[in-house]
Amino acid sequence: MKNYRLLLPFCLILLTFSLSSCELAGDIFKAGAWTALIGVFLVVVLVGFLIRKMRG
């Protein structure tokens, strides 16, 4: 029983840190998704521009 008294606070602290890191990872993925969306949009616009210039 004595080992569990030492293990429980350690597990709670570990859980607290892991939950905050999950939030951070979620924010990073949201920023990455927006960056990818803007990048794809810019590539499509660039390809459209180049095709118009080649046609004449």
Secondary structure, 3 states (H helix, E strand, C coil): CHHHHHHHHHHHHHHHHHHHHHHHHHHHHHHHHHHHHHHHHHHHHHHHHHHHHHHC
